[in-house]
Amino acid sequence: MTDLKKTPQVPIKKLEARLLPGEANRLKPYRRQRACDLTWFVMFDVGFGSKCLQKAWDVQPVGGKSVGAVLFLLTDGAESSMLQSSWYLAICGHNLVCLSAKVCLYSLAKGFRENAPGCSSHSLFPCFCSSGEIMVNEANFVRKCIGADSSQDDLWGKLICTNFKVSFVTHDSLPQQRFQCTHRLLGEHDVPLACVEQVVTVNDAKGKQKILGCNKKLKFNPTELILYCKDFRIIRFRFDEAGPESAKKVCLAIAHYSHPADTQLLFGFEYVGTRFYSSSGERMNGVDPGGGLQTPLFDCSSDWDREIKRTGASEWRVCSINENYLVSPSLPEFFVVPSSLADQDLKQYACYFNSQRIPLWCWNHSNGSALVRMSSITEPQQQRKLDQRICSAIIKSHPLRSDVLKTDLDKSLPNIQEIQSALVKLRQICVIDPFEESEEKWLSSMESSRWMEHVRAFLKHAVEVVYMLEGKQASVILQEEEDRDLSCVTSSLVQVMCDPHCRSLSGFQGLVQKEWVMAGHRFLDRCNHLKKNDKEESPLFLLFLNCVWQLMEQYPAAFEFTEMYLIMLSDSMWVPVFSTFLFNCPRQRAEHSRDFALSKSISLGKDQSLRFPPVWDWSQQFSLKDQGLFNNPLYVGKSAPCMHNGTVRTFAHKRSKKNYSSTLRGLPSALRNGTLSDHDTLTRRNSLMPRLRPDLAQLREQQESPAERFLQDWLSRPADPQGLLLPQLLPSHLPFWKLYFLRWVPEARISHGGPVTAFHKLSMLADEIETLQSKLRQYTGGGTPALTPSGPRSEHSRMYFKACSSPCDSSPAPPEYLSSAFPFSPVGNLCRRSILGTPLSKFLNGAKIWLSTETLANESL
């Protein structure tokens, strides 16, 4: 054993002199460590072999302070015997034993950071998950590119590949002040392997580049590594000072582990098997242990019973014929069917439906109309008979015995390949292609991607279904070939528009769990986690979130959550530890987790399979404070508590008959498909909207469908945040989701700008209101509580930004880190040349994508 206190102490400058020729440059990036409030013990192997390292280490404490971190400089020629040796470390008074330096060293880093006083976040150790994560390969002296034109601001550090993520560890700070949520599973420079879409290696000298895949060989030594990520990030690393062999090995490791050969090789299995089924007996039960929102998982009959009662679907019942997945492999074990259909009949009908997916109840309107989804019937001879049986049962469940209408989603909406193609084109335009183009070409490129066209198509079709449910008071069947893709988007959008419960945080999470996870959406295939079949990949869930964001933009007070929540939810698809996005259906999760438990000899106890944490347990990823970013300060709930004559009373919001100003939805109430009445005028902001000829307007009015007239009639009335919400569908009312698609483009970042500035002010105002309400509730008539800085405040405020603690304080200036990319940090992603004066700069400053006059004239709602 080696006592660090008795080892020779060598100044750090002398370390360079003892390095082998050519190795001195490798120590330069780490000389900046003196800027950190840490004491560094530098241990290195300078080619003397493992015996020298085991017998005596060259150690230099800086400033005589407490030890905060340990830096190992291991050359490429370090012997394997040295890596397997047992080292005794006496650090901060804690005896820590590292049995395998190459693997276990970094698992100890978390303990160093927690136990070391004054340890900063710029530690040279990666942020490892607490369970199941191991280091696979690494490369020292790697440079992360920050700027495209200059390397002045680049970061030096260590590039590490684990079985979970690509991690870049540096003690350098970013060149400008920035903000980023502290992710509990990922570090500041980490990228989950599931998020890596393409691994490209480059050799400058030979002018070669190669896209690496699983089990592919690399015949040249890479000088650069480029990672193209599914969340629109592009990250570059340079290996100018790194050893060529270590650079090649870490690139091959990233390519290999980002292409898992089997579902059970996804990191979530190791994570859950290690963390929630430990010797202590701790295991996940599907409920947030931090006491957060209780989101129904719809994996038991009681959750479905509560949903039936909530929607008033008295003529529907919970069916359990699919227990143990005996009837359909892709349906949940419990689902809802008409009460008039017997279990025996359902079993008989199942064999005639695609994948035995019999019709599923989604939701009930307050007028009794039901929303139902089903797959196609595979036996043409049975088509008419089954349609009659199913429709008859649904009619009986309606109190008015109204008709049943059916809509074929495969014929009405774009297919999954078209949606995937649109996203690929959009990524090319947003983060790959240069911006130095003419305005006309750039805007036409955006339009030619067809992404916004698909967003509008789904919103429009959802409006048509709402018209059938509310306008015609008829039940609706959503039919799709497999009932696992387009129906998920459509049924969810219909419920978001109709049901205010689905616009609350817990209600929205329950909606996704019910209509996507338990209904068998192919998340494993559509996210392409295994990267086996690109034809199956399609961003349907992202498309749905984009549609929801469009509704949020038009009705900001109707949603409890923010666009930041939607983006965090989308990003969670690439963190492969949650049951929500890992599997194609509940049965697949049960089978794979059961097989994995058997192979690892994990005792499951009462559970029949591993219980993966759902993504709704946000405490797995973010602190309670950071979760405050999810809360919308403008949200208006079902009722608002207030003080009246010394008592707390609740007044329900009543829909006013007052005709609000045209700024409610951005256009005058008389605007019809881009036309104006003789008495209406447009504001200057909308002056580019063409006035169409009256005769053309009259012709279009005659061609309007009943659904379009229903939409226009509804839009002419003031909106109720707790009632039905229908979107404006003109292209000028459907903006581009800048925060999601442009958040990683450094040039698109506007300091102290963007919607976050209003969010900051509104959050502080909402927090102040919550504080005053809390104080008013304590008022009992014995005197008014003093408004002092130490006065009572709510234990956990909903808002991320807090109001001033004292009423005497002036309004604080916005934080320096606020920008249009908040809460994300685009610094460190692939940069481009200047965009000043380009179409993108105009677009970021508020210009809309206007279509031609002919396009607007021919567009119908």
N, C-alpha and C positions, 0 to 999 in steps of 0.2 A: 504494500500500500504506500502511496505517496502523499505526504502532507504538503499541501500547497504553501503553508506558512514557512516551511523549511527549504523550499526550492529557491534557486538563485533568482534574484530580481534584476532584470535587464531592461534598461530604458528602451522605449519603443523604437527610437531612431536607430539603435544598434541592431535591431532585428533585421533591418534591411541589409546590413553589412554581412550578416551571417547566412543570408539566403544564397542559394546557388545562382550562378550567372543566368540572367534572363528572368529570374523569379522576383526581383525587387519590385518590378512594376505591379505585381499582383497585390502588394501591400498598400499601394498608394490610395486606392478607393476607401480603405478602412482607417486612414489616418485622420479622417474627419470625425472619428468617434469621440474626440475630446470635446466636441460641442455638446455631446449628450451628458446629462447629469448622471453618469454611470461610472462605475469602476470596472475596468476591463482586465481580465486575465487572458493574455494572448498565449495560446498553446499551439505549436506548429511542428510539422514534420518537414525538415529541410533535407531529407534524403539520407539521414543517418540510420533509418530503419526503425522497426517497432521497439527494439530493446532500448534504444536511446530515449524514446518517448515515454516508455514505461518507467524508466529509472529516474529521469529528471526532466522536468518541464521548465522552460524559460518563462517566467511569470513577471509581469510588470503591473502593479497597482497604480492607478492614476489618481493623484491627489490624496491618497490615503483614506478615501471614502469607503463606504460599505460596497460590497460586490453587488453589481446589478445584472451582469450578463457575462457570458463566456463566448469567446470567438475562437473557433478552431480553423486553422489554415492547413488543410491537408492537400499535399500535392497529388498529382495524378498517379505518381508511382508509389503511393502508400501501400504497404504490404497488407494482405488479407489477414495475416495473423494478428497484426496490430488492431485491425478493425474488430476482431472477434475477442479481444482481450477485455478483462474486467477492470474498470477504473473506479477508484474511490475519489469522490469529490466532496470537499468540505466547503460549502458555500453558504454564506449568511447564517452560519451556525446549524444548518440542516445537513444531515448526512444523506446524500443521494447516491445510489449505486446505478451506474450505467453499464449494462451487460453487453450491449452491442452498440458501439459508437455510431455506426452508419445509420442505424434505424432508431435506436432508443434515445440518442442524443437530443433529437428535436422534440420528442415527447416530453422530455424534462424541461424544455424551454418554457412551457406554460407555468410550471412550478417556479422557475427562476423569476419570471415576470411578476407572479403573484406575491412571492416572498421577499423580493428585493425592494427596498425603499427607494422611492424616486425613480422607478423604472419608467422610461418613456415608451411611447407606442412605436418608436423607430428602432425596435430591437432587431437584431440580425437573426432572430428565430421566427419561423413561420407560425401563424396562428393555426394550430392543429385542432381538429375536432376532438372531443373528449373520448370518443370511442370509435374503434374500428379503423382508424386511418393510419397508414404506414407510409414511409417514404420509399419511393422506388428508385429514383435517380436524381442527380443534382449536377449543376455546373457552377463553378465559382467565377468571379470577376466578369459577370455578364452586365451589359449595358442596356437598360430599357430606354427606348427612344421616346423623347418627349416632343421635340420639334422636328419638322421635315427638312428645314433648311440649315439648321445648326445643331451641333451636339452639345452646346454650352449648358443646357438645362437637363441633359440626360441624367438618369439615375444609375448608380453602380450598386451591384448586389449579387445575390445568389439566386439562381433559377432552379426551382425544385419541382419535381413531379411526384405526386403521391397517387394513391389509388382513388382519390376523390377530386383533386384539383391541381391546377398549375399555379404555383405560388412563387412570387418574386419577393425576396426579402432584402430590404435595404434599411440603412440608418440615415440615408439622405432624406431631406424633406422636399416636397414639391416646390417648384419655382414660384408659385403664387398661393395666396391663402385660399383654401377651399373647404368645403364641408361635405361630409358623407356620413350616412347612417352607419353606426357601428354594427356590423353583421356578426352575429355570434358564431356562425359557421364558416365565414369567409373573411379574409383579411382585406386590407385596402387595395392590394394589387393582385388579388386571387381571382382565378377564373375556374368555375367548375368544369370538369372534363366533359360533362354532358352538354355544356354550352358551347364547346369547341366544335365548329362545323368543318373547318378545313385547316390542315397543318401544312404550311409551305416553307420549305428550306431553300436557301439561296447561297451560292458561292460566287462572290464578286470576281475573284481572279479568273475563274473558268467560265464565267457568264452563264452558269447553269442554275436552274431552279427545279424543284420537284415537289409535287403534292404527295405527302406521306399518308399511307393508310395502314391498316392492320397487317402486320407480318411483312411489310415491304422493306427492302434493303435500301441503304443509302450509300452510294459508291463514292461520294465526295465529302470532304469536311465542310460543314456549313459555317458560313460567316454571319448569317442572319436567319432568324426564325420569325415568321409572320403567322399569327393566329387570327383566323376569321371566325367570329363568334355569332351565335344565333340571335343574340340580343343586339346586333348591329355594331358591336365593338370590333375594332381592328387593332391588334397590339403587336408591336415589333420589338425584337430583342437582337442585340448585336453580340458576337462572340470574338471581338478583336483581341481581347486579352485573355480569353478563356482557353483552356487546353482543348485541342481539337478532338481528342477522343471523348472527353467528358461532354463537349457540346453535341457530338454526334449521338452519344448514348441518351442524353436527356431529350433530344428531339425524337428519337425512335421510341422512347418510353412514353412521351406525350401522345404520339400517334397511335401506339398500341393500346394504351389504357383509355383513350377516348373512343375506341371502337370495341366495346365489350362483345365477346362472342356469344354470351348467353345472358338471359335476364337475371339470373342469380349472381352474375358478376357485377351488377350495378351496385354502387357503394351503399345504397340504402339497406341492403341485406346485412352487410357487416356492421353498419351503424346501429340498426335495430337489434340485431342479435347480440351485440356486445353491451349496448347501453341499457336496454329495457328488459333483458333477461339475464341479469348478472347474478352472482351468487347471493346478493342481498335480497333477491326476489322482487326487485323493482320492475314494473312492466307498465307499458302504456295501456290506458283504458279508453282512449278516444276523447278524454275530457281535458281541457286546459288545466294543468296542475297549478298554474299561477292564479286561478280564480277568474279567468277572463270570460268571454262570451261562451255560452253553451250552445254550440252549433249542432243541430241534429244530423246524424250521419246516415239515417234511413237504412240502417242495417238490421233493424228489429221492427216488429209489428207495431210497437207502441209509438214510434216516431210517425209512422203512417197514420195511425189513429188520430194523433194530435193534428196532423195536417188536414185530415178529413173534417174534423170538428172546426178547425180554424176557418176553412173555406165554406162550411155549411153544405158539404156534399153528403147529405143524409141517405141518398139512394145508392151509395157506393160502399164497398167493403174491402177489407184487407184480405188478400189471397195468399196462401202459403203452399200452393202445390209445387213450387219450385225449390222447396227446401232441399239442401244438398245438391242443388242444381240438376235435379232429375229430369226436368222438362226442357229447359232452354239453357245452353251453356253461357249465354251472354246477358241474361236477365238477372235481376237481383233475386234473392230468396223470397222477399216479400214485396208485393206491389198491390195496386188498387184496381179493382174491376167492378162492373155493374153488379148490384146485389141480385139481379134477376138471372145472372149466369151462374150455373152450378159448376163446381170444380170438375166434375166428370166431363161436362161439355167442353170446358176449357182444355182439358188434356186431349180430348178428341180433336179439337180444332187446331191445336198447336202444330201438328205435323204438316199442315197445309201452308204455314207461314214460313217465310225466309228465316232460317236459323231458329225456328220454333218461337219466334218473338211475337206472341199474341198481343193484341192491343193493350196499351198502358194508359191509365189515367194520369194526367199531368196536373190539372187545376180546375177549379169550379168558379164560374162567375157568380156574382151575387144574385143574378136573375135566374140561376139554375143551369145555364149553359155550361157544358163541359168541354175541356180541351183534352183531346186524346191523340196519341201517336201510335203508329203501327207499321210494321214492315209489309212488303208486298206479298201477295198470295202466289205461291209457286205452282199451284194446280189450276189451270184455266177452267177446268170443268167444275171446280168448286167455288169459283169466283163469285157468282151471283148468289149462291146459297149462303156462303159465309158473310157476304156483305149484308144480306137481309137479316141474318141472325145477329150480327154485331150491331147494326144500326137499330134494330128493334129493341135490343137491350139498352142502348144509350138513350133512345127516345123515352123508354119507360122511366129512366132515371131523371128525366127533366120534368119539373112540376107542371109546365105548360104543354108537355108532350110535343115539343117543337121538332122540326125536321133536323136531320144530321147532314152537314155539308162536308165534303171531302176535298182536300187540295193536294195535288201531286207535286211534291217539292222537287223531284228530279227534273220535271219539265219547267218549273217556274224559276229555279235558282241556278247559279253557276255551280259546276261540279268541283270536287276537291282539287283536281289538277289545275283548273283555271285559277283557283284561289292561290295555290302555291306559286304558280307562274307569276301572278300579279305581285306577290311579296318579293320574289327574286328580282323582278324588274325595279321594284321600289327600293330595295336595298342597293342596287346598282346606282340608282339616281342619287340616293341620299348620302351614301358613305363611300362610294368607290369612284364614280365618274367625277371629273373636275367640274367646277362651277363656271369656268370662263366660257360661257355660251351666251347666245342671244336670248333675250327674254322670251321670245316666241318659242324658241326651240326647247328651253328649259321647262316652260309651262306645258308645252305639248308633250314633252317626255313624261311629266307627272301624270297627265291625263291618259297617255297611252299605256301606262302601267295597269290601268283599270282597277286599281285597288279601291279608290273612292267610289267607282261605279259599283263594285260588289258590295261595299258598305251600304250604299243607297238602295241596292236591290233587296237586301235582307230587311232593311228598315221598312221599305215600301211593302214588302210581302207581309211583314208582321202587322202593319197597319190594316191590310186587307183582312187578315184573320181576326183582328180586333173588331172590325166592322161586322163580321159574321157573328161574333160572340155578343157584342153589345148592340149593334144596330139592328141585326136580324133576330137576335135572341135565339140563335141556333147553336147547337153543339157542333164542334169542328174536329175532324180527323186529319191529322198530319200524316201523310203516307210517303214513305221513302223506301228505297230498295232494301236497305238493311236497317233503317231506323236508328242509326248510330252517329250520324254526322250533321246533315242539314237540319234535321228535326231538333237536335239539341240547341242549335242557334235560334231557330224560329220559336220554339216553345218557350225558351228562356226570355227572349225579347218581348213576346206577348205578355208574359207575366210581369216583367219589369214595367211595361206600359200600363197595365191594368191594376196591379196590386201594389199599394204603397208599402206593404210589409216587405216586398222583395227589393225595395229601395233603401231599407235599413241595412245596417252592417250584418247583423245576424241573419236577417231574412235573405239577403243576397248570397251569403255563404251557404245557407241551407238550399237555396235554389240551385246553385252550381253542384252541390253534393247530390241533389235529387235528379236533376235533368242531365247531368254530364257523367258523374262518377258512377252512380248506381245504375243509370240507364245504359251503361256499357259503351261510352265513347272510347274510341281506341287511342288513348293517350300515348301508349307505348309506341304504336305505329305512326300516329300523326306527328308526334314530337321526334320520331326517328331516333330514339335513344340508343338503339343497337346499330344504327347506320347501315342497315342491310338492304333496305329497299326504298330508294328515293321516290318512287312512284306513289308510295303510301303516305308520304309526308305531306302535311297540309296544315296551315295555321288557322284552323277553324276557331279555336278558343281565343286567339288574339283578335280575330275578326269580330267575334262577339264582344270582347272588351272594348274594341274600337267603336262599335255601335252603341254600347252603353255610354261611352264617353261623349258621343254626339248628343245623346239625350241629356247628359249632365251639363253640357255647354249651353243647351237651350233652356234648361230648367235647373239652375244651380241650387235652388233652395229645396229641391225635392229629394235629394240624395244625402244620406247620412255620411257617406264616405267620399273620398277625394280621388282625383286622378292619380295621385301618388300611390294610393292603395291599389288601384287597378294595375299600375306598372309593377309594383312589388309582387302582386299576385301572378302576373305574367312571368316575371323573372324567376319565381319559385318553381316553374316548370323545369328549369335547368338545375335545380338543387335536388338530386335524386335520392332524397331520404323520406319523402312524403308519399303516403298511399294514394293521395289525390291524383297525382300525375304520373305514376309509375307503371300502371297496368292498363290492359285493354278492357277488363271487366272484373267484377268482384270474384268470379270463380278463378280467374287466372292468378289473382293475388293470393287466394286461399291455397291453391295447389302449389305454387312456387314457394311460398313461405313455409308451407308444411314440409316440402321436400328439403328445403334449405335447413330447417330445424333438425330434421332427421340426419342429414349429412354432417352437421356440426354437433350432434348430440346435445341439442339445447332442450332443456326440460320446459315444456309449454304449460304445464299445470292444467288448469281448466280450459285454457284456450286451445282451439283446434288448429290454429295457425298463428304465425307471428302477427302481432298487433302493431302495424306501422303507425307513426303519428300522422294525423291529418295536417294539411297546411294551415288549417284554421287555428292550430295552436301556435299563434304568432310569437309566443315567448321562446320558441325554439330558435327564432331568427333575430328578434329585435327586443330591446328593452322596453319597459312600459312607457318610458319617456318618448322613445322613437316611434312607438305605435300611435302617439298623439298626432303624427302626420296623417294618419288615416281619417281623422275626424274633420268633417266639414263644418266650419263655423256658421255657415248660412242655413244649415239644415233646420227645417221646421217639422217637428214631429206631430203626432196625432193631436196632442193638446199641450198647452203651455201653462205651467204653474206661475202664479203671481200673487202678490199680497193685496188683500182687500179688507179694510177695516180691521187690520191687525191679525188676520188669519190667512193662511195659504189656501187659495182657491184655484181650481183648474177650469179654464175656459176653453171650450172646443172651438176650433177654427171653422167658421162658416163661410161658405162660398158666397162672395159678394156679387151683386148684379151690376156693380159699377163697371163702366167701360174704361179699362186702364189705357194708358198711353201706348203709342205704337212701339215704344222702346222695349215693351215686355218681350216681344219676340223679334224685334229688329225691323219689322215692316208694318205699314199701316194695315188695319184690319180689312180694308177693302181690296188689298192686293190679291189677285187671283192668277197664279201661274206666271208671274212676271208682268201682269197688267194692272193698270190703275184706273179708278173711276175718275170722272171729270173733276171732282172736288178734292181729291187727295193729292198730296205732294210728297215727294221723297226728300229725306234729309240729304245733306251734302255728302255724307258718308256713302250713301247708296246711289249717288248720282250716275254711276256707270251702268246701272240697270236700265236696259232699253225699254222705251215705251212702244209696245207692239200696237199695230193697227187695230182699231175697234172691230173691223169686220173679221180679222183673224181671231180676236178674242171671242167674238160671238160664235164663230165656228168651233173653237175649242170647247167652249161652254157646252155646246150641244153634244160633243163627243165625250164628255166626262162620264166616268163610270159611277155607279152608286157609291162605291167605296171612296172615290175622290170627292164626291159631294159631301159625304159623311165627314171626311177629313176637313174640308173647307168650312163646313158649318161649325165643327168643333173649334177650329182655329179662330173663328170670328168671336168666340166667347173668351172671357178671362180664364186663365189656367188655375187649377186648384192643385197645389203641391201634394195634397193627400188624396187626390182623385185620379182620374184617367189622364195620362200624358201621351200626346201624339206629336211626332216630330215634324218640323218643317222639312220638306224634301227637296226644295230647290237647291241646285249645286252651290249657290252662294251662301246657303245656310249650313252647309256641311264642311266645316274647316278641316284642315290637315292637322293630325295629332302631332304637334311639334315636339312636345316634351318626350314622347316615346321614341319617335323616329330620328330626332336630331339631337338627342341628349348627349351622345358620345362624340359629336362633331365639335372640336374645340373652337373652330371659327364661328360656329353658330351660337356660341355662348355670349349672352348680353349681360354684362356686369350691372347689378342693381336694377335689372329689368325683368320683364316677363310677368306672368300672372302671380308669381310668388310674392311680389311686393304688396298686392292687394290681400293675398292670403295672410301675410304677416300682420297687417293692420287689423284685419277682421278677426284673426285668432286672438290678438291681444284684447280686442273689444269684447269678444265672447267670453274670454277668461275673466275679465273684469265684471261682466254681468253675472257669471257664475259665482264669483266671490261675493258680490252684493246680495244675490239671492240666498247664499248660505248664511250670511249675517242676518238677513231679514227673517229667515226661518227660526233663528234663535231668539228673536224678539218675542217676548211674552207679555208686553204691556208694562213692564217695570222700568222702562227706560230704553233709550236707543243705544245699542252697542257702539262703542267708540271705534271710529275708523282709523286704527293705528297700524303701523307696519307689522306689529306682532299680532294683529287681529286674526280671527279664525279664517282659515282658508280651506277649501276642499282638499281632502287628503290626496286625491289623484285628479288633477284637472284634465279635462278632455282635450285641451288645446296644447299643441307643442310649444307655441310662443306664449309666454306669460305676460300679464299686464304688470305695470309698476306696482311695487309693494306698498308704496305710499301715495296717497292722492296728491301730495304736494309735488311729487316728481314730475318733471316735464316729460313729454312723450319722447322715448329714446329713439335714437337714429336707427335705421335698419342695420342689421349686422353686415359686416363687410363681405361675408361669404355668400350673401344672397345673389343669385343670378338666374337667368332664364332656364338653366339646367338643374336648378335645385330640386331634389336633394342629391343629385348625381354629380360626379366630378369627371368632366371630359378630358382633363389634363392627363396625358400619358397614353392617349389613343392616337392612331395614325392621323397626322395633320396634313393639310394641303396648303396651297399657295393662297394669297390674300383673296378675299371675296368681296372687297369693297367695290361698290358700283355694279355688282353682278345681280342677276335676278334673285339669287338667294338672299342677298342683303336687303333687297326691297321686300321680299316675302317675310323675312324675320321682323321687319319694322311695321308689319300690319297689312301689307297688300294682300288682297285675296286673289285666288286663281279664278279669273273670269273666263267663261267660255264665250264662244262667238255668239253674235246675235242670232244666227241661224240655229245654233244648238239650243239656245234658250227658248227660241220660238217653237222648236219642235219637241221640247221636253214636256212631259206631262207628269203631274204628281202621282 
